């Protein structure tokens, strides 16, 4: 059975959501709940995907939906630390560019 975990932590003015394991259809409800709560809870949400081994279209859709929700409310959502297959999926689909923080954004906690 694939393993997925979403951990949240707070820093001044932001919530960091750390994703671990495999983000696919089985993780959709948990990912949606965590991201929805994070977007409502802070002006900036940083999604750290460095611990993901797999990301499918369901995970991409959930990230984009959370990004759009954040933008609608005047908030920001960024994805950081993509690597390997996850980085490839984000880049090929253009979602990586959409969710990248601007160069001048200070994301360190």
Residue frames as qw, qx, qy, qz and C-alpha x, y, z in Angstrom:
[[0.000, 0.889, 0.457, 0.000, 0.00, 0.00, 0.00],
 [0.389, 0.554, -0.045, 0.734, 1.44, 3.41, -0.94],
 [0.444, -0.552, -0.430, 0.560, 2.41, 5.65, 1.91],
 [0.153, 0.648, 0.161, 0.729, 1.55, 9.35, 2.05],
 [0.429, -0.595, -0.458, 0.503, 1.98, 11.84, 4.83],
 [0.147, 0.728, 0.125, 0.657, 1.34, 15.58, 5.06],
 [0.516, -0.461, -0.424, 0.584, 2.87, 17.46, 7.98],
 [0.090, 0.864, 0.170, 0.465, 2.24, 21.09, 8.78],
 [0.540, -0.375, -0.297, 0.692, 4.29, 23.56, 10.74],
 [0.063, 0.962, 0.254, 0.074, 4.01, 27.28, 11.31],
 [0.523, -0.052, -0.032, 0.850, 6.48, 30.08, 10.88],
 [0.041, 0.561, 0.236, -0.793, 5.81, 33.81, 11.13],
 [0.399, 0.532, -0.135, -0.735, 3.27, 34.69, 8.42],
 [0.555, 0.333, -0.646, -0.405, 3.27, 31.27, 6.80],
 [0.860, -0.165, 0.426, -0.226, 2.38, 27.62, 7.07],
 [0.179, 0.495, -0.805, -0.273, 4.76, 25.00, 5.72],
 [0.921, 0.059, 0.203, -0.327, 3.18, 21.79, 4.44],
 [0.056, -0.523, 0.830, 0.188, 5.70, 18.98, 4.05],
 [0.899, 0.192, -0.048, -0.390, 4.62, 16.12, 1.79],
 [0.227, -0.476, 0.849, 0.026, 6.19, 12.69, 2.12],
 [0.566, 0.087, 0.817, -0.067, 5.77, 9.47, 0.15],
 [0.156, 0.204, 0.767, 0.589, 3.46, 8.96, -2.81],
 [0.280, 0.400, 0.271, -0.829, 0.87, 11.58, -3.71],
 [0.103, -0.090, -0.818, -0.559, -1.82, 9.97, -5.83],
 [0.484, -0.398, -0.456, -0.632, -5.57, 9.36, -5.88],
 [0.657, -0.402, -0.615, 0.172, -5.44, 7.59, -2.51],
 [0.407, -0.248, -0.326, 0.817, -3.95, 10.74, -0.92],
 [0.035, 0.503, 0.380, 0.775, -6.37, 13.21, -2.53],
 [0.445, -0.765, -0.399, -0.241, -8.72, 13.73, 0.41],
 [0.662, -0.545, -0.159, 0.489, -5.92, 14.14, 2.96],
 [0.437, 0.047, 0.190, 0.878, -3.98, 16.52, 0.68],
 [0.084, -0.628, -0.418, -0.650, -7.09, 18.57, -0.06],
 [0.541, -0.766, -0.346, -0.002, -7.95, 18.91, 3.63],
 [0.641, -0.408, -0.044, 0.648, -4.40, 19.89, 4.63],
 [0.326, 0.179, 0.276, 0.886, -3.98, 22.44, 1.84],
 [0.204, -0.716, -0.452, -0.491, -7.44, 23.95, 2.35],
 [0.590, -0.735, -0.263, 0.209, -6.73, 24.43, 6.04],
 [0.591, -0.236, 0.084, 0.766, -3.29, 25.89, 5.34],
 [0.184, 0.419, 0.372, 0.808, -4.58, 28.36, 2.75],
 [0.358, -0.787, -0.376, -0.332, -7.22, 29.56, 5.22],
 [0.705, -0.626, -0.203, 0.266, -4.68, 29.78, 8.04],
 [0.480, -0.530, 0.182, 0.675, -1.85, 31.93, 6.69],
 [0.366, 0.818, -0.073, -0.437, -1.10, 34.51, 4.00],
 [0.378, 0.601, -0.675, -0.201, 1.68, 32.30, 2.59],
 [0.930, -0.135, 0.317, -0.129, 1.66, 28.53, 2.23],
 [0.178, 0.638, -0.726, -0.183, 4.91, 26.78, 1.35],
 [0.971, 0.021, 0.118, -0.205, 4.48, 23.21, 0.13],
 [0.126, -0.642, 0.746, 0.123, 7.73, 21.27, 0.51],
 [0.932, 0.226, -0.045, -0.280, 7.65, 18.33, -1.90],
 [0.166, 0.668, -0.724, 0.048, 11.23, 17.22, -1.26],
 [0.392, -0.216, 0.853, -0.269, 9.99, 14.07, 0.49],
 [0.806, 0.350, 0.196, -0.435, 7.70, 12.93, -2.33],
 [0.426, -0.215, 0.801, 0.363, 8.71, 9.93, -4.43],
 [0.154, 0.356, 0.803, 0.453, 5.67, 10.12, -6.72],
 [0.232, 0.444, 0.255, -0.827, 3.18, 12.77, -7.82],
 [0.285, 0.351, 0.809, 0.376, 0.33, 12.04, -10.22],
 [0.032, -0.423, -0.388, -0.819, -2.30, 14.18, -11.94],
 [0.476, -0.708, -0.512, -0.092, -4.55, 14.03, -8.87],
 [0.560, -0.512, -0.183, 0.625, -1.84, 15.61, -6.75],
 [0.269, 0.099, 0.272, 0.919, -1.12, 18.19, -9.45],
 [0.210, -0.607, -0.525, -0.559, -4.80, 19.10, -9.65],
 [0.543, -0.707, -0.417, 0.176, -5.03, 19.46, -5.88],
 [0.495, -0.315, -0.017, 0.810, -1.97, 21.74, -5.78],
 [0.098, 0.257, 0.384, 0.881, -3.32, 23.93, -8.58],
 [0.353, -0.684, -0.555, -0.315, -6.76, 24.10, -6.95],
 [0.552, -0.643, -0.298, 0.440, -5.18, 25.21, -3.66],
 [0.384, -0.084, 0.171, 0.903, -3.04, 27.75, -5.53],
 [0.073, -0.469, -0.485, -0.735, -6.13, 29.22, -7.21],
 [0.481, -0.723, -0.495, -0.022, -8.01, 29.32, -3.92],
 [0.536, -0.460, -0.143, 0.694, -5.10, 31.13, -2.27],
 [0.233, 0.108, 0.302, 0.918, -4.88, 33.67, -5.11],
 [0.223, -0.634, -0.565, -0.479, -8.62, 34.33, -4.96],
 [0.542, -0.764, -0.332, 0.113, -8.25, 35.20, -1.26],
 [0.098, 0.935, -0.243, 0.237, -5.16, 37.39, -1.81],
 [0.701, -0.555, 0.445, 0.054, -2.84, 34.73, -0.41],
 [0.426, 0.645, -0.605, -0.192, 0.10, 32.87, -1.92],
 [0.922, -0.175, 0.343, -0.041, 1.01, 29.20, -2.28],
 [0.314, 0.726, -0.595, -0.143, 4.41, 28.00, -3.45],
 [0.997, -0.055, 0.015, 0.045, 5.98, 24.59, -4.05],
 [0.019, 0.832, -0.553, 0.041, 9.64, 24.12, -3.09],
 [0.379, -0.474, 0.794, -0.029, 12.32, 21.41, -3.09],
 [0.904, 0.326, 0.104, -0.256, 11.01, 19.39, -6.04],
 [0.160, -0.577, 0.769, 0.221, 13.50, 16.77, -7.14],
 [0.274, -0.065, 0.945, 0.167, 13.71, 13.76, -9.44],
 [0.049, 0.387, 0.847, 0.361, 10.48, 12.38, -10.88],
 [0.048, -0.775, -0.531, 0.338, 8.36, 14.91, -8.98],
 [0.094, -0.623, 0.184, 0.755, 10.35, 17.81, -10.45],
 [0.115, -0.015, 0.771, 0.626, 9.96, 16.28, -13.92],
 [0.026, 0.605, 0.792, 0.085, 6.18, 16.04, -13.57],
 [0.080, -0.807, -0.276, 0.516, 5.96, 19.63, -12.34],
 [0.136, -0.495, 0.409, 0.754, 8.20, 20.88, -15.16],
 [0.142, 0.153, 0.840, 0.500, 6.58, 18.91, -17.98],
 [0.009, -0.691, -0.722, -0.038, 3.12, 20.12, -17.03],
 [0.126, 0.583, 0.066, 0.800, 4.16, 23.74, -16.40],
 [0.587, -0.733, -0.315, -0.136, 2.85, 23.53, -12.85],
 [0.715, -0.268, -0.173, 0.623, 6.37, 23.89, -11.47],
 [0.253, 0.271, 0.107, 0.923, 6.70, 27.33, -13.04],
 [0.357, -0.649, -0.372, -0.559, 3.23, 28.35, -11.87],
 [0.720, -0.653, -0.232, -0.045, 3.92, 27.38, -8.26],
 [0.688, 0.093, -0.240, 0.679, 7.55, 28.52, -7.98],
 [0.285, -0.834, -0.236, 0.410, 8.24, 31.31, -5.51],
 [0.380, 0.900, -0.072, 0.200, 9.59, 34.52, -7.02],
 [0.696, 0.279, -0.364, 0.552, 13.36, 34.92, -6.68],
 [0.038, 0.475, -0.325, 0.817, 12.95, 37.75, -4.17],
 [0.738, -0.492, -0.171, -0.429, 10.51, 35.88, -1.89],
 [0.023, 0.464, -0.774, 0.430, 12.09, 35.02, 1.46],
 [0.807, -0.218, -0.400, -0.377, 10.72, 31.60, 2.43],
 [0.480, 0.109, -0.732, 0.471, 13.10, 30.70, 5.25],
 [0.524, -0.677, -0.493, -0.154, 11.32, 30.47, 8.59]]
